[in-house]
Amino acid sequence: MRRVLTQVLALVAVAALTRLVPHPPNFVPLGAMALLSGALLGGRGLAYALPLGAMFLGDLVLGLHAHVPAVYGAMGAVVWVGTRLGGRRGLVPVSAASLAGSTLFFLVTNLSVWALDGLYPPTLEGLAVCYVAALPFFANSLAADLLYVWVVVGALRWARARPERELAAFQGPGADPVRAAS
């Protein structure tokens, strides 16, 4: 249990650090972390604590702001989107969930910018201008979320298949790892 706790805390620290090192705007793994936390850990508290903890650690250095409730709420909603994946870990369902999570985060957080910052008129046109101005950030978020989700899901698949490959290599060429493991 102590080893697992150490690994979890290391994961949160690394995710928080990704916000502090130079990177393109919004190109960080936190959206993917939130989605996969929900997918892999379900609705348990740890699924929410991992990405929100990483966000909070980064915000302690970067500074807290008026949008914290919207940002953290949207990140929690991305975790919830991940819980809807259930056991589906294919490229299409994970990519669709990642797109949904990225879009949800974009809509909620930029609604907060429009409502609280006073940069845009408090009209539907002002809201539209706010969303259009934020599209480059959305593109980076979406690209990062998809990339990191695909990397992690691919790594998990590789790790799961590794014992079968090693068994086949041990038994010699042409051995069927599925039949040999039966």
Secondary structure, 3 states (H helix, E strand, C coil): CHHHHHHHHHHHHHHHHHHHCCCCCCCCCHHHHHHHHHHHHCCCHHHHHHHHHHHHHHHHHHCCCCCHHHHHHHHHHHHHHHHCCCCCCCHHHHHHHHHHHHHHHHHHHHHHHHHHCCCCCCCHHHHHHHHHHCHHHHHHHHHHHHHHHHHHHHHHHHHHHHHHHHHHHHHCCCCCHHHHHC
